[in-house]
Each structure stands twice: as structure tokens, then as C-alpha cells.
Amino acid sequence: MLGRLTKATTNVAGAQIDVYTYSKSDKIKSDQLLNNMQSMLTAAGQFLKQLPVKRYTFLYHFEDQSWGAWEHSYSSEYVIKEEEFSKKLADDMTSIAAHEFFHVVTPLNIHSEIIQQFNFETPTPSEHLWLYEGVTEWASDAMQLRGQIMDLPTYFGELSQKIAYDKSVDTTYSLSKLGLTCYTDEGQRQYGNIYARGALVGGLLDIRLLELSGGKRGLREVINELATTYGPDKSFPEKEFFAIFTQKTYPEIADFFNRYIKAAEPLPFTEYYGKLGITYTPSIPTGEKIASLGMKPAFTGAKFVLTRLSDPLLKAGLQENDEWVAFNGQPVSLENIGKIQTDLKQLKPGDTYEVTVRRNGQDITVKNAMLEKEGVKQYVFQLDPLATPQQVQLREVWMKNL
């Protein structure tokens, strides 16, 4: 990055952390971002015991568009639309940074030979994308929970959002298959689920390891051991990693990999979180009447499509998987989907709206009214007041770094 930059520096677990920021109108400064990020970085240091790098740089670019973030070995870059600095902006940046920062472990220190000798001209996919991205996303939340900068209800909310995303795509598409097809159009349509189902599976694997070890060793401990065994210059054999992980842990983990990573069996939230004295309920009616769009928009990796259409919308002329291009005249894009979602929340049953879809190269606009349905809280995690002492004890272990 070149230009009018602000800089802030700190030290975490023996590593120098630098933050450089370009803000088009000078609205956002590096020290503001770092001040908010400090507790997350401290939590990451505690989670990893010692950072596997001696220096790390966050590169922030705030201008006219948002394109997300990208990790590198010793840095991560963020391209975000500029706005006035706020606590929410800082919290959002910290949340994204928590994920990108953990990539210093996966895949920098734990990766297969495919990643070690990566072919940038003809990319070869690795089956272990679940490890590189899914476990990273799990760790970004777990380290904040254990560092006491994310409370339990917020953590439960993160789980619920990830389950909702998983349910919005093909639930029969396994994480192994997603890793192996991630460079294809088919895989790209499922790709976002590596951050949802991938992280959920990481959380379940952590619970299973804690249970089998009597609360002495979870996924964090195994990841740290693997990082020591391998490191930046030593890769694991692509085809043997499941066996290596199983040999390092317990025979039962082979069954876990077969069912929830190689295959796509329904994830056992009730059983596994029950071991911690936490109940899981797929849906709880609230008794309230709320407005409903009558369809489920989904992002396929390249465009927004409409799914789960209600009868009134089908009769109005919409079809499953129509490309959604406008809402009340506003173009639908990644940049403004947040504003459209805010507008939707203001609508009441009976309020009318216009949806424009593109089908076979033609734009079709349909006018419809918001429907009414009973409010339901979905994918609810709660502490079980009847939890046994053993369940509570395992939960307390689960909530801290061993």
C-alpha cells in the first residue's frame, strides 16, 4: 500500500503487530482500529500460546466499495467501503480480523503438499478446505469466547446464523466434496458454507475431543500440536491427513470424519451440545405475527437467486431460482443487500413491494404484498437448568483454554 497512511503498532505474544490504514476521507485511523482489536489479539495469543510469526501486518483500505478480506502468510488486507468511524464499524473489522489472523496457523503452519507447492496457473483443490477455512472460522469465535470478549448468548447467536446459512444451501454437499470442487461453478455455489458448516463441524469436533479425553484435550490443543509437528516449511500428505489426525487423537474420530466431513450426515447438535448441558431446539414458536416475504433469497457466489417461493409468488409469475436483480427499483448487489434487508424489516403484512428477476436474459417485475406468518425463533441454544454436574464441568472446560 502506498499513499496517505496512518500506522499503529502493538506487541502480542512475542509478535510485532502493525496496522496500516488508507481512508479516502481520513475518517478512519489505525489507532482506532487497533484499540478495538487489542483484546481480540490478546485472546488469539492466549488461544495459540505463542504466535507462529514474529511480525504481522493488517492492511486496511477504506474507499468506495466493499470486497472483504484476504489472508497472506504475514499479513491480511481489507477492502471496505468508507463510512464514519463507529463502534459497530470497529467491531465488524475486529470480527473479520479474528478470522484472517488465525490463518497464521491454518494454512500457514498446517497444510498439505498441495498448498505447500501451490500451482497458481492450474489450481489443484485440497480436500482439507474444511481445516483451512472452517476450523479457522470456528477458532475466531472460540478464542473470543474463551478470552471473555464474546459472551455465551452472542456465541450461540453465531452458531444459529451458521446453521441458518447451512440450511439455505445444499445440505447433502459434504465438506470434502466442497474442498475438491471449490474451483468449479458447482462448488462456488456452495462455497460460503465452508465458513458455516465448516465452522459448525469444527465446534462439534472440539466437543467430541473434549469428551473422549475427559476434558483434557480439545481441538485447540490438537491444532497447536499439529502446528508444532508441521510448520511453514513442512506439509502433511494430502491423502493421509484424516488418518494422521485420528492416530494423534482417538479411533472414534475416524467415524466423525467419515460421517460429518467425508459424508454430509445431519449434524448432531442436540447430542453433542447436550454433553455440555446446552439444549438445542430447531424452532420455537414465539406467538407473534410477523411479516414474511414469502421466499428465501440466496447468494450463489456470483448472483442472488430466489428460492422457497410461496404459492402467491408462484402465481404472480416468479419461478424457483430466478436471478434477483432489483427490489423496489434498487439494484440487488453485495454492496447494497444490507440496505435492502433493512428496508424489508420495515414492511408490515399487506405492504406491497416490487421484485425484479432476470430469466433467460429478460427482466420480469412482479408486484406482491407481504404475507403474515407466526414468528419462530430458529436454531436456539440455551443453558439447560437441569444439567448434571458432569455436563456443567465439561462445559466449564469447553469455555476456557486448557
C-alpha positions as CSV (number, residue, x, y, z in Angstrom):
1,M,0.0,0.0,0.0
2,L,1.2,3.4,-0.9
3,G,-0.1,6.9,0.0
4,R,-1.6,8.8,2.9
5,L,-1.5,6.1,5.6
6,T,-1.9,6.0,9.3
7,K,0.0,3.5,11.4
8,A,-0.4,1.9,14.8
9,T,1.8,-0.8,16.4
10,T,1.5,-3.2,19.3
11,N,3.1,-6.5,20.6
12,V,1.2,-9.7,21.1
13,A,2.6,-13.0,22.4
14,G,6.1,-12.0,21.1
15,A,4.9,-10.8,17.7
16,Q,5.0,-7.2,16.4
17,I,1.6,-6.3,15.1
18,D,1.3,-3.3,12.7
19,V,-1.8,-1.7,11.4
20,Y,-1.7,0.5,8.3
21,T,-4.8,2.3,7.1
22,Y,-5.7,4.2,4.0
23,S,-9.0,6.1,4.4
24,K,-10.1,8.1,1.4
25,S,-11.6,11.0,3.5
26,D,-9.4,10.3,6.6
27,K,-12.5,9.1,8.6
28,I,-10.8,6.0,10.0
29,K,-7.4,5.8,11.7
30,S,-5.2,2.9,12.5
31,D,-5.1,3.6,16.2
32,Q,-8.9,3.5,16.4
33,L,-9.0,0.0,14.8
34,L,-6.1,-1.3,16.8
35,N,-7.5,-0.1,20.1
36,N,-10.7,-2.0,19.4
37,M,-8.7,-5.1,18.1
38,Q,-6.4,-5.3,21.1
39,S,-8.5,-7.6,23.3
40,M,-9.1,-9.9,20.3
41,L,-5.3,-10.1,19.6
42,T,-4.6,-10.8,23.2
43,A,-7.3,-13.6,23.1
44,A,-5.6,-15.0,20.0
45,G,-2.3,-15.1,21.7
46,Q,-3.7,-16.9,24.7
47,F,-5.5,-19.4,22.4
48,L,-2.3,-20.2,20.4
49,K,0.0,-19.9,23.5
50,Q,2.6,-18.4,21.2
51,L,2.1,-16.9,17.7
52,P,3.9,-18.7,15.0
53,V,5.1,-15.4,13.4
54,K,7.4,-12.7,14.7
55,R,5.6,-10.0,12.8
56,Y,2.1,-9.5,11.3
57,T,0.5,-6.6,9.4
58,F,-3.1,-5.6,8.9
59,L,-3.6,-3.5,5.7
60,Y,-6.9,-1.6,5.6
61,H,-8.2,0.2,2.5
62,F,-11.4,2.3,3.0
63,E,-12.8,3.8,-0.1
64,D,-15.9,3.3,-2.3
65,Q,-16.6,-0.4,-2.3
66,S,-16.5,-3.4,0.0
67,W,-14.7,-6.5,-1.2
68,G,-14.0,-8.3,2.1
69,A,-10.6,-9.6,3.3
70,W,-7.8,-11.8,2.2
71,E,-5.1,-13.5,4.3
72,H,-1.4,-13.9,3.5
73,S,1.4,-15.5,5.4
74,Y,2.3,-12.5,7.4
75,S,-0.5,-10.1,6.7
76,S,-4.1,-9.6,5.7
77,E,-5.7,-7.0,3.6
78,Y,-9.2,-5.5,3.9
79,V,-11.1,-3.5,1.2
80,I,-14.1,-1.9,2.8
81,K,-16.4,0.9,1.9
82,E,-15.6,4.1,3.8
83,E,-18.0,5.4,6.4
84,E,-17.8,7.5,9.6
85,F,-15.9,5.6,12.3
86,S,-18.2,4.0,14.9
87,K,-18.1,1.2,17.5
88,K,-20.0,-1.0,15.1
89,L,-17.5,-0.5,12.3
90,A,-14.6,-1.2,14.7
91,D,-16.4,-4.3,16.0
92,D,-17.1,-5.5,12.4
93,M,-13.4,-5.1,11.5
94,T,-12.3,-6.9,14.6
95,S,-14.6,-9.8,13.8
96,I,-13.3,-10.2,10.3
97,A,-9.7,-9.7,11.5
98,A,-10.1,-12.5,14.1
99,H,-10.7,-14.9,11.2
100,E,-8.0,-13.7,9.0
101,F,-5.4,-13.5,11.8
102,F,-5.9,-17.2,12.7
103,H,-4.8,-18.1,9.2
104,V,-1.3,-17.8,10.6
105,V,-2.0,-21.3,11.9
106,T,-4.2,-22.8,9.1
107,P,-3.0,-23.0,6.4
108,L,0.4,-21.2,7.1
109,N,1.5,-23.8,9.6
110,I,-0.8,-26.7,8.9
111,H,-1.3,-27.6,5.2
112,S,-1.0,-30.4,2.7
113,E,1.7,-30.6,0.0
114,I,-0.9,-29.2,-2.5
115,I,-0.8,-25.9,-0.6
116,Q,2.9,-26.1,0.0
117,Q,3.6,-26.3,-3.8
118,F,0.5,-24.5,-5.0
119,N,0.0,-24.3,-8.7
120,F,-1.3,-20.8,-9.4
121,E,-1.8,-21.4,-13.1
122,T,-3.8,-24.6,-12.8
123,P,-5.0,-24.7,-9.1
124,T,-5.4,-28.2,-7.6
125,P,-8.0,-28.3,-4.9
126,S,-7.3,-29.7,-1.4
127,E,-9.9,-31.8,0.3
128,H,-9.0,-30.1,3.6
129,L,-10.6,-26.7,2.9
130,W,-12.7,-27.6,6.0
131,L,-9.5,-27.3,8.0
132,Y,-8.1,-24.1,6.4
133,E,-11.4,-22.1,6.4
134,G,-13.9,-24.0,8.6
135,V,-11.6,-24.6,11.6
136,T,-10.3,-21.0,11.2
137,E,-13.8,-19.6,11.5
138,W,-14.6,-21.8,14.5
139,A,-11.4,-20.7,16.2
140,S,-12.1,-17.0,15.5
141,D,-15.3,-17.3,17.6
142,A,-13.9,-19.8,20.2
143,M,-10.9,-17.7,21.1
144,Q,-13.1,-14.6,21.6
145,L,-15.5,-16.7,23.9
146,R,-12.6,-18.0,25.9
147,G,-11.0,-14.6,26.0
148,Q,-14.2,-13.3,27.5
149,I,-14.7,-10.7,24.8
150,M,-17.7,-12.6,23.4
151,D,-20.5,-13.7,25.8
152,L,-22.3,-17.0,25.6
153,P,-25.6,-15.7,24.1
154,T,-23.6,-13.9,21.4
155,Y,-21.7,-17.2,20.7
156,F,-25.0,-19.1,20.5
157,G,-26.2,-16.4,18.0
158,E,-23.1,-17.1,15.8
159,L,-24.0,-20.8,15.8
160,S,-27.6,-20.1,14.9
161,Q,-26.6,-17.9,12.0
162,K,-24.2,-20.5,10.7
163,I,-26.9,-23.2,10.9
164,A,-29.3,-20.9,9.0
165,Y,-26.7,-20.5,6.2
166,D,-26.1,-24.2,6.1
167,K,-29.9,-24.8,5.7
168,S,-30.0,-22.3,2.8
169,V,-27.7,-24.3,0.6
170,D,-27.4,-28.0,-0.4
171,T,-27.1,-29.9,2.9
172,T,-26.1,-33.1,1.1
173,Y,-22.9,-31.4,-0.2
174,S,-20.1,-32.7,2.0
175,L,-17.2,-30.6,3.2
176,S,-14.8,-33.0,1.4
177,K,-16.7,-32.5,-1.8
178,L,-16.8,-28.8,-1.3
179,G,-13.0,-28.7,-0.9
180,L,-12.5,-30.8,-4.1
181,T,-14.9,-28.7,-6.2
182,C,-14.2,-25.3,-4.9
183,Y,-12.7,-24.0,-8.2
184,T,-15.8,-25.2,-10.2
185,D,-19.1,-23.3,-10.7
186,E,-20.9,-26.0,-8.8
187,G,-18.5,-25.7,-5.8
188,Q,-18.7,-21.9,-5.9
189,R,-22.5,-22.1,-5.4
190,Q,-21.9,-23.9,-2.1
191,Y,-18.6,-22.1,-1.2
192,G,-20.0,-19.8,1.5
193,N,-20.9,-22.9,3.5
194,I,-17.3,-23.6,4.3
195,Y,-17.5,-20.8,6.8
196,A,-20.8,-22.0,8.2
197,R,-21.0,-25.8,8.1
198,G,-17.2,-25.9,8.3
199,A,-17.1,-23.9,11.5
200,L,-20.0,-25.9,12.9
201,V,-18.2,-29.2,12.3
202,G,-15.1,-27.7,13.9
203,G,-17.2,-26.9,17.0
204,L,-18.6,-30.4,17.1
205,L,-15.1,-31.9,16.7
206,D,-13.9,-29.9,19.6
207,I,-16.7,-31.2,21.9
208,R,-16.1,-34.8,20.8
209,L,-12.3,-34.5,21.5
210,L,-13.0,-32.9,24.9
211,E,-15.5,-35.7,25.7
212,L,-13.1,-38.5,24.7
213,S,-10.2,-37.0,26.6
214,G,-12.2,-36.4,29.8
215,G,-11.9,-32.7,29.4
216,K,-8.1,-32.6,28.9
217,R,-7.7,-32.0,25.2
218,G,-9.9,-30.3,22.6
219,L,-9.5,-29.1,19.1
220,R,-7.3,-26.2,20.1
221,E,-4.8,-28.4,21.7
222,V,-4.6,-30.8,18.7
223,I,-4.3,-27.8,16.3
224,N,-1.4,-26.4,18.4
225,E,0.3,-29.8,18.4
226,L,-0.1,-30.1,14.6
227,A,1.3,-26.6,14.1
228,T,4.4,-27.7,16.1
229,T,4.7,-31.0,14.2
230,Y,4.5,-29.3,10.7
231,G,5.0,-25.6,10.4
232,P,5.5,-23.2,7.4
233,D,8.1,-25.5,5.6
234,K,6.7,-29.0,6.3
235,S,3.4,-30.2,4.8
236,F,1.2,-33.1,5.6
237,P,0.3,-35.8,3.0
238,E,-3.0,-34.7,1.4
239,K,-4.4,-38.3,1.3
240,E,-3.3,-39.2,4.8
241,F,-4.4,-36.3,7.0
242,F,-7.6,-37.9,8.3
243,A,-5.5,-41.0,9.4
244,I,-2.8,-38.8,10.9
245,F,-5.3,-36.7,12.9
246,T,-7.1,-39.9,14.1
247,Q,-3.8,-41.5,15.1
248,K,-2.9,-38.4,17.1
249,T,-6.3,-38.5,18.9
250,Y,-8.8,-41.3,19.2
251,P,-10.1,-44.1,16.9
252,E,-13.7,-42.7,17.3
253,I,-12.6,-39.6,15.4
254,A,-12.3,-41.6,12.2
255,D,-16.1,-42.2,12.4
256,F,-16.6,-38.5,13.0
257,F,-14.6,-37.6,9.8
258,N,-16.5,-40.3,7.8
259,R,-19.9,-39.0,8.8
260,Y,-19.6,-35.3,9.0
261,I,-16.7,-34.3,6.7
262,K,-16.4,-37.0,4.0
263,A,-20.2,-37.5,4.1
264,A,-22.9,-35.0,4.9
265,E,-25.0,-36.6,7.7
266,P,-27.2,-34.2,9.6
267,L,-25.1,-32.5,12.3
268,P,-25.7,-33.8,15.8
269,F,-26.2,-30.5,17.7
270,T,-28.7,-31.9,20.2
271,E,-26.5,-34.8,21.1
272,Y,-23.1,-33.0,21.2
273,Y,-24.2,-29.8,22.9
274,G,-26.2,-31.9,25.3
275,K,-22.9,-33.2,26.6
276,L,-22.2,-29.6,27.8
277,G,-25.6,-29.1,29.4
278,I,-26.7,-26.9,26.5
279,T,-30.0,-27.6,24.8
280,Y,-30.6,-27.2,21.1
281,T,-34.1,-26.6,19.7
282,P,-34.5,-26.3,15.9
283,S,-37.5,-23.9,16.2
284,I,-39.5,-22.3,19.0
285,P,-42.9,-20.5,18.1
286,T,-43.0,-17.0,19.6
287,G,-46.8,-16.5,19.3
288,E,-46.2,-13.2,17.4
289,K,-47.5,-12.5,13.9
290,I,-44.8,-11.1,11.7
291,A,-44.4,-10.1,8.0
292,S,-43.0,-12.6,5.6
293,L,-41.5,-12.0,2.1
294,G,-42.8,-15.4,1.1
295,M,-39.5,-16.5,-0.4
296,K,-35.9,-17.2,0.6
297,P,-33.2,-15.2,-1.2
298,A,-29.8,-17.0,-1.5
299,F,-26.4,-15.9,-2.7
300,T,-24.8,-18.4,-5.0
301,G,-21.3,-17.0,-5.1
302,A,-22.0,-15.0,-8.3
303,K,-25.6,-13.8,-8.0
304,F,-28.6,-13.7,-5.8
305,V,-31.5,-16.1,-6.6
306,L,-34.9,-16.6,-5.1
307,T,-35.8,-20.0,-3.5
308,R,-38.6,-21.5,-1.5
309,L,-41.3,-19.4,-3.2
310,S,-44.8,-19.3,-1.6
311,D,-47.9,-20.1,-3.7
312,P,-48.8,-16.3,-4.1
313,L,-45.4,-15.6,-5.6
314,L,-45.5,-18.6,-7.9
315,K,-49.0,-17.5,-9.1
316,A,-47.6,-13.9,-9.6
317,G,-45.1,-15.3,-12.1
318,L,-41.9,-15.9,-10.2
319,Q,-40.1,-19.2,-10.5
320,E,-37.6,-21.1,-8.3
321,N,-34.0,-19.9,-8.7
322,D,-34.9,-16.8,-10.7
323,E,-32.0,-14.4,-10.5
324,W,-33.0,-11.5,-8.2
325,V,-31.8,-8.2,-9.8
326,A,-33.9,-5.4,-8.1
327,F,-36.1,-4.7,-5.1
328,N,-38.4,-1.7,-5.3
329,G,-36.2,-0.4,-8.1
330,Q,-32.9,-0.8,-6.1
331,P,-30.3,-3.0,-7.8
332,V,-29.5,-6.1,-5.8
333,S,-25.8,-6.4,-5.1
334,L,-23.4,-7.3,-2.4
335,E,-22.8,-3.6,-1.8
336,N,-26.5,-2.7,-1.0
337,I,-28.0,-6.0,0.2
338,G,-27.7,-4.8,3.7
339,K,-29.8,-1.7,3.0
340,I,-32.4,-3.8,1.2
341,Q,-32.6,-6.2,4.2
342,T,-33.1,-3.1,6.5
343,D,-35.9,-1.9,4.2
344,L,-37.5,-5.3,4.3
345,K,-37.6,-5.3,8.1
346,Q,-39.7,-2.1,8.0
347,L,-42.5,-3.7,5.9
348,K,-45.7,-5.0,7.6
349,P,-48.2,-7.7,6.5
350,G,-50.1,-6.3,3.5
351,D,-47.5,-3.8,2.4
352,T,-46.7,-4.1,-1.3
353,Y,-43.2,-4.4,-2.9
354,E,-41.8,-4.9,-6.3
355,V,-39.3,-7.7,-7.2
356,T,-37.4,-7.8,-10.5
357,V,-35.9,-11.0,-11.7
358,R,-33.9,-12.0,-14.7
359,R,-34.8,-15.2,-16.5
360,N,-33.4,-16.3,-19.9
361,G,-32.0,-12.8,-20.4
362,Q,-35.2,-11.0,-19.8
363,D,-36.2,-8.8,-16.8
364,I,-39.6,-9.5,-15.2
365,T,-41.0,-7.3,-12.5
366,V,-43.7,-8.6,-10.1
367,K,-45.7,-6.7,-7.5
368,N,-46.7,-8.5,-4.4
369,A,-47.9,-8.0,-0.8
370,M,-46.0,-9.0,2.3
371,L,-47.5,-12.2,3.9
372,E,-48.2,-12.9,7.5
373,K,-46.8,-15.8,9.5
374,E,-46.2,-16.8,13.0
375,G,-42.9,-15.7,14.4
376,V,-40.4,-18.6,15.1
377,K,-37.0,-18.4,16.8
378,Q,-34.9,-20.9,14.9
379,Y,-31.8,-22.9,15.9
380,V,-31.9,-21.9,19.6
381,F,-29.1,-22.8,22.0
382,Q,-29.8,-22.4,25.7
383,L,-28.2,-23.5,29.0
384,D,-30.0,-26.5,30.5
385,P,-31.1,-25.7,34.0
386,L,-31.2,-29.4,34.7
387,A,-27.7,-30.1,33.5
388,T,-25.8,-32.7,35.6
389,P,-22.6,-31.8,37.5
390,Q,-20.6,-33.7,34.9
391,Q,-22.2,-31.8,32.0
392,V,-21.5,-28.5,33.8
393,Q,-17.9,-29.5,34.4
394,L,-17.3,-30.3,30.7
395,R,-19.0,-27.0,29.7
396,E,-16.6,-25.1,32.0
397,V,-13.7,-26.8,30.4
398,W,-15.1,-26.1,26.9
399,M,-15.3,-22.4,27.7
400,K,-11.7,-21.9,28.6
401,N,-8.2,-22.6,27.1
402,L,-6.7,-25.7,28.7
